[in-house]
Amino acid sequence: MERTASDAEKRRRRWLPWWLLAGSLGVTVLGGWGASRSISSLMQRVEQLEREASESEARVAELQVLRDSMTRRMRLLEQQQQGLTTQNAAFNKRAGDQNVLLARREAARTELEQLLKAELEKGEVFLTEAEGRLRVELADRLLFEPRQAALTPVGAELLARVGAKLAVEGHLVQVAAHTDAVPETAPEATSWELSSARAVTVVRLLGEKTKLGPERLVAAGYGPYHPVVVDDGPLARERNRRLELQLMPAPPKPAPPPPPPADQRLAKKRTGQTR
C-alpha cells in the first residue's frame, strides 16, 4: 500500500515540471493574447485619436479661415461706415452751405426790390430766381444809347448801385447782353459784337465800382439768339433788348495737388544743390 502511494507520488513529481511548464505556457499564451488585444485596442484608440486630431485641425483651419473672412468683412464694413459718415458730413456741409448761399441771395433780392421799386413797377426791370440763380433783367434803354456800347451816365450810376447789391460772398455775377435781330448802322459790325461789347463794358464798370473782383465776373454776348419774346413787332424787339445780371454760386475751388513723395522731394533738393 505504501509502495503504491510512493509510486504515485513519484509520478506526480515527474509530471509536475511538465504541468508547471504547460501552465507557464498557458499563462504566457493567455498573456500574449491579452497583450495583443490590448495593443490592438491601443492602436485603434491611437488611430481614433489621430483621426479626431486631424478632424480637429481641419475644423480649426476652417474656423480660422472663417475668422479671417469675418475680420476682412468687419474691416470692409468699418471702411464703408467711415465712407458713409464722411459722405454724410460732406452732404450736410454742402446743404448748410447751400442754405447760407440761398439766404444771401434772398437778402440781395429784397434789397434790389427796394432799390429798383420804380423800375419794377414800370416794367423796365424784372427780378426772377430759378435753379439757384438770381436774375436781374434791365431794359437796354436804361443803360445805353441805341446801338451804342458805351454806358450813359444814368446807366452807369444805376449799374453801380445794382452791382453793389450783387457783391454777395460766395457768388459770381454773369453779365449777359442781348440785342434784337434788326440790323442797323452802328460802329459794331453785328448785333453779336454789339452785345459782347456791352457785356464787357458792364463787367469793367462793376470791377471798378463794386467789390466784385475780376475772378467773380463773367461777360457774355448773346446777340439776338436768345429772345424773351419771339416776334418781330416793335414791343417784342424792345423787350428782347436787355441786359441780364445773374447772381450764381461760385464753383468750388480745386483742391491743391498732393505733395510729391519724400524720395522725390529729396531727389529734387539734391538736384538743386548740384546745380
Backbone as numpy.savetxt, mean C-alpha at the origin, in Angstrom:
# Nx Ny Nz CAx CAy CAz Cx Cy Cz
18.29 -112.82 52.89 17.45 -111.61 52.89 18.32 -110.37 52.89
19.29 -110.43 53.76 20.23 -109.31 53.84 21.02 -109.19 52.57
21.32 -110.31 51.96 22.10 -110.27 50.70 21.28 -109.66 49.59
20.02 -109.99 49.59 19.15 -109.41 48.54 19.08 -107.90 48.68
18.93 -107.41 49.88 18.90 -105.96 50.12 20.20 -105.32 49.75
21.26 -106.00 50.02 22.57 -105.44 49.67 22.73 -105.33 48.18
22.23 -106.37 47.46 22.33 -106.32 46.00 21.49 -105.16 45.45
20.34 -104.97 46.01 19.48 -103.86 45.54 20.11 -102.52 45.82
20.74 -102.47 46.96 21.41 -101.20 47.31 22.55 -100.93 46.35
23.26 -101.99 45.97 24.37 -101.82 45.04 23.86 -101.35 43.68
22.73 -101.99 43.25 22.20 -101.59 41.94 21.78 -100.12 41.96
21.15 -99.70 43.06 20.73 -98.29 43.16 21.93 -97.38 43.11
22.98 -97.74 43.78 24.17 -96.89 43.78 24.81 -96.85 42.39
24.69 -98.05 41.72 25.30 -98.09 40.39 24.52 -97.21 39.40
23.21 -97.17 39.56 22.37 -96.35 38.64 22.23 -94.91 39.11
22.63 -94.64 40.31 22.43 -93.27 40.83 23.14 -92.21 39.99
24.39 -92.45 39.59 25.03 -91.41 38.76 24.28 -91.17 37.46
23.76 -92.30 36.91 23.03 -92.12 35.65 21.74 -91.36 35.86
21.10 -91.67 36.96 19.87 -90.90 37.25 20.21 -89.42 37.48
21.29 -89.21 38.17 21.69 -87.81 38.40 22.04 -87.10 37.10
22.75 -87.92 36.21 23.12 -87.34 34.92 21.88 -87.05 34.09
20.96 -88.02 34.11 19.72 -87.82 33.37 18.95 -86.64 33.94
18.90 -86.53 35.25 18.21 -85.37 35.85 18.87 -84.07 35.47
20.24 -84.11 35.50 20.96 -82.89 35.12 20.69 -82.50 33.69
20.69 -83.59 32.83 20.39 -83.31 31.42 18.97 -82.77 31.26
18.07 -83.37 32.01 16.68 -82.87 31.93 16.58 -81.44 32.38
17.26 -81.20 33.50 17.22 -79.81 33.99 17.86 -78.86 32.98
18.98 -79.32 32.39 19.67 -78.48 31.41 18.81 -78.22 30.20
18.15 -79.35 29.73 17.26 -79.20 28.56 16.11 -78.26 28.88
15.50 -78.51 30.05 14.40 -77.63 30.42 14.87 -76.19 30.59
16.07 -76.06 31.22 16.60 -74.69 31.38 16.89 -74.04 30.05
17.51 -74.86 29.12 17.78 -74.31 27.78 16.51 -73.91 27.05
15.49 -74.83 27.18 14.21 -74.51 26.53 13.60 -73.26 27.10
13.66 -73.16 28.46 13.12 -71.95 29.10 13.91 -70.70 28.72
15.26 -70.89 28.69 16.09 -69.73 28.31 15.82 -69.32 26.88
15.64 -70.37 26.00 15.35 -70.06 24.60 14.04 -69.29 24.48
13.03 -69.74 25.22 11.75 -69.03 25.18 11.92 -67.61 25.73
12.73 -67.49 26.80 12.94 -66.15 27.36 13.65 -65.24 26.36
14.69 -65.83 25.72 15.43 -65.03 24.73 14.53 -64.65 23.56
13.72 -65.64 23.12 12.80 -65.35 22.02 11.80 -64.28 22.41
11.31 -64.40 23.66 10.38 -63.38 24.14 11.05 -62.01 24.22
12.30 -62.04 24.71 13.02 -60.77 24.81 13.28 -60.17 23.44
13.64 -61.04 22.47 13.87 -60.55 21.12 12.60 -59.94 20.52
11.48 -60.63 20.75 10.21 -60.09 20.27 9.89 -58.74 20.93
10.20 -58.70 22.24 9.94 -57.44 22.96 10.84 -56.33 22.45
12.12 -56.70 22.16 13.04 -55.71 21.62 12.57 -55.21 20.26
12.16 -56.19 19.42 11.64 -55.79 18.11 10.41 -54.90 18.25
9.53 -55.25 19.18 8.34 -54.44 19.41 8.73 -53.03 19.86
9.70 -52.96 20.78 10.14 -51.66 21.27 10.81 -50.85 20.16
11.57 -51.56 19.30 12.20 -50.86 18.19 11.15 -50.31 17.22
10.11 -51.13 16.95 9.03 -50.64 16.08 8.34 -49.44 16.70
8.06 -49.57 18.01 7.40 -48.45 18.69 8.29 -47.21 18.68
9.61 -47.42 18.86 10.53 -46.29 18.84 10.57 -45.66 17.45
10.59 -46.55 16.41 10.59 -46.03 15.04 9.31 -45.26 14.74
8.17 -45.82 15.19 6.90 -45.13 14.99 6.88 -43.81 15.77
7.45 -43.85 16.97 7.50 -42.62 17.77 8.37 -41.57 17.10
9.52 -42.00 16.55 10.38 -41.05 15.85 9.68 -40.47 14.63
8.96 -41.35 13.89 8.22 -40.86 12.72 7.14 -39.88 13.16
6.49 -40.19 14.27 5.44 -39.29 14.77 6.05 -37.97 15.23
7.22 -38.07 15.90 7.90 -36.85 16.34 8.30 -36.01 15.14
8.83 -36.68 14.08 9.20 -35.94 12.87 7.97 -35.30 12.23
6.86 -36.05 12.21 5.63 -35.51 11.64 5.14 -34.31 12.45
5.20 -34.45 13.77 4.79 -33.34 14.63 5.72 -32.13 14.46
7.01 -32.39 14.25 7.95 -31.29 14.04 7.64 -30.55 12.74
7.35 -31.35 11.68 6.96 -30.72 10.41 5.70 -29.90 10.59
4.73 -30.47 11.32 3.49 -29.75 11.56 3.74 -28.48 12.37
4.64 -28.59 13.35 4.97 -27.43 14.17 5.64 -26.34 13.34
6.60 -26.77 12.47 7.26 -25.79 11.61 6.26 -25.12 10.67
5.33 -25.92 10.13 4.32 -25.35 9.24 3.44 -24.35 9.98
3.04 -24.71 11.20 2.21 -23.79 12.00 2.99 -22.54 12.36
4.31 -22.70 12.63 5.12 -21.53 12.95 5.20 -20.58 11.76
5.43 -21.16 10.56 5.46 -20.32 9.36 4.11 -19.67 9.13
3.05 -20.41 9.36 1.71 -19.85 9.18 1.46 -18.71 10.15
1.91 -18.91 11.39 1.75 -17.85 12.39 2.53 -16.60 11.98
3.75 -16.79 11.49 4.54 -15.65 11.05 3.86 -14.93 9.89
3.32 -15.73 8.95 2.62 -15.13 7.81 1.41 -14.34 8.28
0.66 -14.92 9.22 -0.50 -14.22 9.75 -0.09 -12.95 10.48
1.02 -13.02 11.21 1.51 -11.82 11.90 1.91 -10.74 10.89
2.59 -11.16 9.81 2.95 -10.20 8.78 1.72 -9.60 8.12
0.73 -10.45 7.84 -0.51 -9.95 7.25 -1.21 -8.99 8.21
-1.19 -9.35 9.50 -1.81 -8.47 10.48 -1.10 -7.13 10.55
0.25 -7.19 10.52 1.01 -5.94 10.53 0.73 -5.13 9.28
0.62 -5.84 8.11 0.30 -5.13 6.88 -1.06 -4.48 6.94
-2.05 -5.21 7.49 -3.39 -4.64 7.62 -3.39 -3.46 8.58
-2.63 -3.60 9.66 -2.55 -2.48 10.60 -1.94 -1.25 9.94
-0.87 -1.49 9.16 -0.24 -0.37 8.45 -1.19 0.23 7.43
-1.90 -0.63 6.69 -2.85 -0.14 5.70 -3.98 0.65 6.36
-4.47 0.13 7.48 -5.54 0.85 8.18 -5.06 2.21 8.68
-3.82 2.21 9.20 -3.28 3.49 9.66 -3.12 4.46 8.51
-2.61 3.94 7.37 -2.44 4.81 6.19 -3.80 5.28 5.68
-4.79 4.36 5.68 -6.13 4.74 5.22 -6.74 5.79 6.14
-6.60 5.58 7.44 -7.13 6.57 8.38 -6.44 7.92 8.23
-5.13 7.87 7.97 -4.40 9.11 7.78 -4.88 9.83 6.52
-5.03 9.03 5.42 -5.52 9.64 4.18 -6.93 10.20 4.36
-7.77 9.42 5.07 -9.13 9.90 5.31 -9.11 11.19 6.13
-8.24 11.20 7.14 -8.12 12.42 7.94 -7.60 13.58 7.12
-6.60 13.30 6.26 -6.06 14.36 5.41 -7.12 14.86 4.44
-7.90 13.93 3.88 -8.95 14.34 2.94 -10.00 15.21 3.64
-10.32 14.84 4.87 -11.29 15.66 5.61 -10.75 17.06 5.88
-9.45 17.12 6.18 -8.84 18.43 6.42 -8.88 19.27 5.14
-8.52 18.66 4.02 -8.52 19.37 2.74 -9.94 19.81 2.37
-10.90 18.93 2.62 -12.29 19.28 2.32 -12.74 20.47 3.15
-12.38 20.47 4.42 -12.75 21.59 5.29 -12.11 22.89 4.80
-10.88 22.81 4.33 -10.21 24.02 3.83 -10.89 24.52 2.55
-11.28 23.60 1.67 -11.98 24.03 0.45 -13.34 24.65 0.78
-14.03 24.07 1.75 -15.32 24.63 2.15 -15.16 26.04 2.71
-14.11 26.23 3.49 -13.85 27.56 4.03 -13.54 28.54 2.90
-12.73 28.07 1.92 -12.42 28.94 0.78 -13.67 29.27 -0.01
-14.54 28.31 -0.18 -15.78 28.56 -0.92 -16.66 29.58 -0.21
-16.75 29.44 1.11 -17.56 30.41 1.86 -17.01 31.82 1.71
-15.69 31.96 1.77 -15.08 33.28 1.62 -15.28 33.83 0.21
-15.19 32.95 -0.79 -15.39 33.40 -2.17 -16.84 33.80 -2.42
-17.77 33.11 -1.81 -19.18 33.49 -1.96 -19.43 34.89 -1.42
-18.78 35.23 -0.33 -18.91 36.59 0.21 -18.20 37.60 -0.68
-17.01 37.24 -1.15 -16.23 38.15 -1.97 -16.90 38.44 -3.32
-17.48 37.41 -3.92 -18.04 37.52 -5.28 -19.56 37.53 -5.27
-20.15 38.02 -4.21 -21.60 37.98 -4.09 -22.28 38.73 -5.23
-21.80 39.91 -5.55 -22.42 40.71 -6.62 -22.27 40.01 -7.96
-21.10 39.53 -8.28 -20.86 38.86 -9.56 -21.66 37.56 -9.67
-21.81 36.84 -8.54 -22.61 35.62 -8.56 -24.07 35.93 -8.86
-24.58 37.00 -8.29 -25.97 37.38 -8.55 -26.19 37.80 -9.99
-25.20 38.40 -10.62 -25.32 38.85 -12.02 -25.07 37.71 -13.01
-24.61 36.55 -12.53 -24.31 35.46 -13.44 -23.00 35.62 -14.17
-22.11 36.46 -13.61 -20.80 36.65 -14.22 -19.75 35.71 -13.62
-20.08 35.12 -12.49 -19.19 34.18 -11.80 -20.01 32.97 -11.36
-19.41 31.80 -11.45 -20.05 30.57 -11.01 -19.09 29.83 -10.07
-19.63 29.29 -8.99 -18.86 28.49 -8.04 -19.45 27.08 -8.03
-18.64 26.10 -8.32 -19.08 24.70 -8.29 -18.00 23.86 -7.62
-18.41 22.71 -7.11 -17.48 21.79 -6.47 -17.86 20.38 -6.85
-16.90 19.64 -7.38 -17.14 18.25 -7.78 -15.80 17.53 -7.85
-15.83 16.23 -7.49 -14.65 15.38 -7.57 -13.46 15.96 -6.80
-13.75 16.56 -5.66 -12.68 17.09 -4.82 -12.06 18.37 -5.35
-12.73 19.06 -6.26 -12.21 20.30 -6.82 -13.23 21.42 -6.65
-12.72 22.58 -6.27 -13.54 23.79 -6.20 -13.23 24.62 -7.45
-14.27 24.89 -8.24 -14.08 25.58 -9.51 -14.71 26.98 -9.43
-13.87 27.98 -9.72 -14.34 29.37 -9.82 -14.32 29.74 -11.30
-15.47 30.04 -11.85 -15.59 30.35 -13.27 -15.95 31.82 -13.43
-15.10 32.57 -14.13 -15.31 34.01 -14.32 -15.48 34.31 -15.81
-16.44 35.17 -16.12 -16.63 35.59 -17.51 -15.41 36.39 -17.96
-15.01 36.18 -19.22 -13.79 36.85 -19.67 -13.93 38.36 -19.74
-15.17 38.89 -19.87 -15.34 40.34 -19.93 -14.98 41.03 -18.62
-14.94 40.24 -17.50 -14.52 40.81 -16.23 -13.01 41.02 -16.16
-12.28 40.34 -17.06 -10.83 40.29 -16.91 -10.07 40.84 -18.12
-10.61 40.65 -19.33 -9.85 40.97 -20.54 -10.66 41.86 -21.48
-9.93 42.59 -22.30 -10.55 43.23 -23.45 -10.79 42.15 -24.50
-11.75 42.35 -25.40 -12.02 41.32 -26.41 -10.78 40.95 -27.20
-10.52 39.62 -27.28 -9.43 39.04 -28.06 -8.06 39.52 -27.62
-7.94 39.96 -26.36 -6.66 40.41 -25.83 -6.22 39.47 -24.71
-4.90 39.28 -24.58 -4.37 38.41 -23.53 -3.99 39.18 -22.28
-3.86 40.50 -22.37 -3.47 41.30 -21.20 -4.69 41.54 -20.31
-4.47 41.50 -18.99 -5.54 41.75 -18.04 -5.86 43.25 -17.98
-7.12 43.56 -17.78 -7.49 44.94 -17.48 -7.13 45.24 -16.04
-6.98 46.51 -15.66 -6.69 46.82 -14.24 -7.74 46.26 -13.30
-9.01 46.37 -13.70 -10.08 45.83 -12.86 -9.96 44.30 -12.77
-9.67 43.66 -13.89 -9.53 42.21 -13.90 -8.35 41.75 -13.05
-7.23 42.49 -13.12 -6.06 42.13 -12.32 -6.36 42.25 -10.83
-7.08 43.32 -10.46 -7.42 43.53 -9.04 -8.38 42.43 -8.56
-9.35 42.06 -9.40 -10.30 41.01 -9.02 -9.59 39.66 -8.87
-8.70 39.33 -9.78 -7.99 38.05 -9.71 -7.05 37.99 -8.51
-6.47 39.12 -8.14 -5.59 39.14 -6.98 -6.39 38.81 -5.71
-7.61 39.35 -5.62 -8.44 39.07 -4.43 -8.93 37.63 -4.44
-9.32 37.13 -5.62 -9.77 35.74 -5.71 -8.60 34.78 -5.43
-7.44 35.09 -6.00 -6.28 34.23 -5.79 -5.86 34.15 -4.34
-6.03 35.24 -3.60 -5.68 35.21 -2.17 -6.54 34.20 -1.41
-7.81 34.06 -1.82 -8.69 33.09 -1.17 -8.37 31.66 -1.59
-7.74 31.52 -2.76 -7.41 30.18 -3.26 -6.03 29.71 -2.81
-5.29 30.54 -2.11 -3.97 30.13 -1.61 -4.17 29.25 -0.38
-4.69 28.06 -0.63 -5.06 27.12 0.43 -3.97 26.06 0.56
-3.55 25.81 1.78 -2.47 24.84 2.01 -2.88 23.45 1.51
-1.92 22.78 0.88 -2.17 21.42 0.41 -2.89 21.34 -0.91
-3.01 22.47 -1.64 -3.76 22.50 -2.89 -2.95 23.16 -4.00
-3.30 22.78 -5.23 -2.83 23.46 -6.43 -3.96 24.30 -7.00
-3.59 25.26 -7.86 -4.58 26.06 -8.58 -4.28 25.93 -10.07
-5.24 25.37 -10.78 -5.10 25.28 -12.23 -5.89 26.41 -12.87
-5.21 27.16 -13.72 -5.84 28.27 -14.46 -6.14 27.75 -15.85
-7.41 27.68 -16.20 -7.84 27.17 -17.50 -8.61 28.26 -18.23
-8.09 28.68 -19.37 -8.73 29.73 -20.17 -9.46 29.09 -21.35
-10.67 29.60 -21.63 -11.50 29.09 -22.72 -11.93 30.27 -23.60
-11.95 30.03 -24.89 -12.44 31.03 -25.84 -13.62 30.46 -26.60
-14.19 31.27 -27.52 -15.23 30.74 -28.38 -14.63 30.36 -29.73
-15.49 29.90 -30.62 -15.01 29.38 -31.90 -15.07 30.40 -33.03
-15.40 31.66 -32.74 -15.53 32.67 -33.79 -14.16 33.27 -34.08
-13.65 33.12 -35.30 -12.33 33.70 -35.60 -12.42 35.21 -35.70
-11.47 35.87 -35.07 -11.40 37.33 -35.13 -9.95 37.74 -35.31
-9.77 38.93 -35.82 -8.41 39.43 -35.96 -7.86 39.78 -34.59
-6.68 39.22 -34.29 -6.07 39.45 -32.97 -4.58 39.21 -33.09
-3.80 39.76 -32.15 -2.36 39.48 -32.17 -2.07 37.98 -32.11
-2.89 37.23 -31.38 -2.72 35.78 -31.31 -3.30 35.15 -32.57
-2.59 34.20 -33.13 -3.00 33.65 -34.41 -4.27 32.82 -34.31
-4.47 32.11 -33.22 -5.63 31.23 -33.08 -6.24 31.41 -31.71
-7.48 30.92 -31.58 -8.15 30.96 -30.27 -7.41 30.12 -29.25
-6.79 29.06 -29.70 -6.03 28.21 -28.78 -4.85 28.98 -28.21
-4.13 29.67 -29.05 -3.00 30.46 -28.58 -3.46 31.59 -27.67
-4.63 32.19 -27.97 -5.16 33.24 -27.12 -5.48 32.70 -25.72
-6.12 31.53 -25.67 -6.46 30.96 -24.35 -5.19 30.60 -23.57
-4.19 30.07 -24.26 -2.94 29.73 -23.57 -2.26 30.98 -23.04
-2.23 32.06 -23.83 -1.60 33.30 -23.40 -2.33 33.89 -22.20
-3.65 33.82 -22.20 -4.41 34.33 -21.05 -4.12 33.51 -19.80
-4.05 32.18 -19.92 -3.78 31.34 -18.76 -2.41 31.66 -18.17
-1.40 31.84 -19.03 -0.06 32.16 -18.55 -0.05 33.54 -17.88
-0.78 34.50 -18.44 -0.85 35.84 -17.83 -1.42 35.78 -16.43
-2.48 34.98 -16.26 -3.13 34.87 -14.94 -2.21 34.14 -13.96
-1.56 33.09 -14.41 -0.64 32.36 -13.54 0.47 33.29 -13.06
1.00 34.10 -13.95 2.07 35.02 -13.58 1.56 36.02 -12.53
0.35 36.52 -12.71 -0.21 37.47 -11.75 -0.38 36.82 -10.37
-0.95 35.60 -10.36 -1.16 34.92 -9.07 0.16 34.63 -8.37
1.18 34.30 -9.14 2.48 34.06 -8.54 3.08 35.31 -7.93
2.76 36.46 -8.50 3.32 37.73 -8.01 2.50 38.33 -6.87
1.18 38.17 -6.92 0.29 38.89 -6.00 -0.23 38.04 -4.84
-0.04 36.74 -4.87 -0.57 35.87 -3.81 0.55 35.02 -3.23
0.18 34.17 -2.29 1.13 33.27 -1.66 1.28 31.95 -2.42
0.73 31.90 -3.62 0.84 30.69 -4.42 2.20 30.66 -5.11
3.01 29.68 -4.76 4.31 29.53 -5.40 4.16 28.92 -6.79
5.17 29.02 -7.62 5.07 28.49 -8.99 4.82 27.00 -9.04
5.27 26.26 -8.02 5.04 24.81 -8.02 3.59 24.46 -7.74
2.80 25.45 -7.33 1.38 25.21 -7.02 0.46 25.81 -8.07
1.00 26.20 -9.21 0.21 26.82 -10.26 0.34 26.03 -11.56
-0.77 25.92 -12.27 -0.82 25.22 -13.54 -1.57 26.08 -14.53
-1.03 26.22 -15.75 -1.67 27.01 -16.80 -2.13 26.07 -17.90
-3.36 26.25 -18.37 -3.90 25.41 -19.44 -4.76 26.26 -20.36
-4.53 26.15 -21.65 -5.35 26.83 -22.63 -6.15 25.82 -23.43
-7.47 25.93 -23.36 -8.36 24.94 -24.01 -8.95 25.44 -25.31
-8.75 26.71 -25.63 -9.35 27.24 -26.85 -10.86 27.11 -26.81
-11.49 26.82 -27.96 -12.96 26.69 -27.99 -13.43 25.24 -27.87
-12.54 24.31 -27.44 -12.84 22.88 -27.58 -13.52 22.26 -26.37
-13.80 23.05 -25.33 -14.54 22.55 -24.16 -15.64 23.55 -23.80
-16.62 23.72 -24.68 -17.67 24.71 -24.40 -18.61 24.25 -23.29
-19.16 25.22 -22.60 -20.20 24.92 -21.61 -21.54 24.75 -22.31
-21.78 25.60 -23.32 -23.01 25.55 -24.10 -22.64 25.30 -25.56
-23.17 24.24 -26.13 -22.87 23.91 -27.52 -23.89 24.64 -28.41
-23.53 25.85 -28.84 -24.43 26.68 -29.66 -23.58 27.78 -30.29
-24.05 28.30 -31.40 -23.33 29.37 -32.09 -23.92 30.75 -31.83
-24.94 30.82 -30.98 -25.57 32.10 -30.70 -24.66 33.00 -29.87
-24.92 34.29 -29.87 -24.06 35.22 -29.13 -24.06 34.95 -27.63
-25.20 34.58 -27.05 -25.23 34.30 -25.61 -24.41 33.06 -25.27
-24.47 32.05 -26.14 -23.69 30.84 -25.90 -22.20 31.13 -26.01
-21.82 31.94 -27.03 -20.41 32.26 -27.18 -19.90 33.07 -25.99
-20.74 33.98 -25.49 -20.33 34.76 -24.33 -20.17 33.88 -23.10
-21.06 32.89 -22.97 -20.95 31.97 -21.82 -19.69 31.11 -21.91
-19.32 30.74 -23.12 -18.15 29.87 -23.30 -16.83 30.60 -23.12
-16.83 31.91 -23.31 -15.59 32.68 -23.11 -15.44 32.91 -21.61
-14.53 32.17 -21.01 -14.46 32.18 -19.55 -13.05 31.81 -19.09
-12.81 32.08 -17.81 -11.56 31.68 -17.15 -11.95 30.86 -15.92
-11.37 29.69 -15.79 -11.66 28.81 -14.66 -10.44 28.70 -13.77
-10.67 28.88 -12.48 -9.64 28.65 -11.47 -10.08 27.43 -10.66
-9.33 26.36 -10.78 -9.70 25.12 -10.10 -8.76 24.88 -8.92
-9.36 24.78 -7.75 -8.61 24.47 -6.53 -8.68 22.97 -6.31
-7.52 22.29 -6.38 -7.49 20.83 -6.29 -6.40 20.39 -5.34
-6.57 19.23 -4.70 -5.52 18.73 -3.79 -4.22 18.51 -4.54
-3.13 18.89 -3.91 -1.81 18.67 -4.50 -1.46 17.19 -4.43
-0.79 16.65 -5.44 -0.39 15.24 -5.39 0.64 15.03 -4.28
0.69 13.83 -3.71 1.67 13.58 -2.63 3.09 13.70 -3.17
3.95 14.16 -2.30 5.35 14.29 -2.69 5.98 12.91 -2.81
6.82 12.70 -3.83 7.46 11.38 -3.97 8.41 11.11 -2.81
8.43 9.86 -2.40 9.31 9.46 -1.30 10.77 9.57 -1.74
11.66 9.99 -0.84 13.09 10.07 -1.22 13.64 8.68 -1.52
14.58 8.59 -2.44 15.15 7.27 -2.77 15.88 6.68 -1.57
15.87 5.36 -1.44 16.56 4.75 -0.29 18.06 4.95 -0.41
18.75 5.07 0.72 20.22 5.24 0.67 20.87 4.01 0.10
22.01 4.16 -0.59 22.70 2.99 -1.13 23.25 2.13 -0.01
23.51 0.86 -0.30 24.09 -0.02 0.73 25.41 0.52 1.25
25.78 0.07 2.44 26.99 0.58 3.09 28.23 0.32 2.26
28.29 -0.85 1.60 29.48 -1.15 0.81 29.62 -0.22 -0.38
28.47 0.16 -1.00 28.53 1.10 -2.11 28.95 2.48 -1.63
28.45 2.91 -0.47 28.85 4.22 0.05 30.35 4.23 0.35
30.84 3.12 0.92 32.27 3.04 1.24 33.10 3.06 -0.03
32.65 2.31 -1.07 33.40 2.29 -2.33 33.40 3.67 -2.97
32.25 4.37 -2.92 32.19 5.71 -3.48 33.10 6.67 -2.73
33.14 6.52 -1.40 34.01 7.39 -0.60 35.47 7.14 -0.92
35.83 5.87 -1.07 37.22 5.55 -1.42 37.58 6.08 -2.80
36.63 6.00 -3.74 36.88 6.53 -5.09 37.13 8.02 -5.03
36.31 8.72 -4.21 36.51 10.17 -4.07 37.84 10.51 -3.45
38.30 9.68 -2.51 39.56 9.94 -1.87 40.75 9.73 -2.82
40.62 8.73 -3.69 41.70 8.47 -4.63 41.84 9.59 -5.65
40.72 10.24 -5.94 40.79 11.35 -6.89 41.43 12.58 -6.25
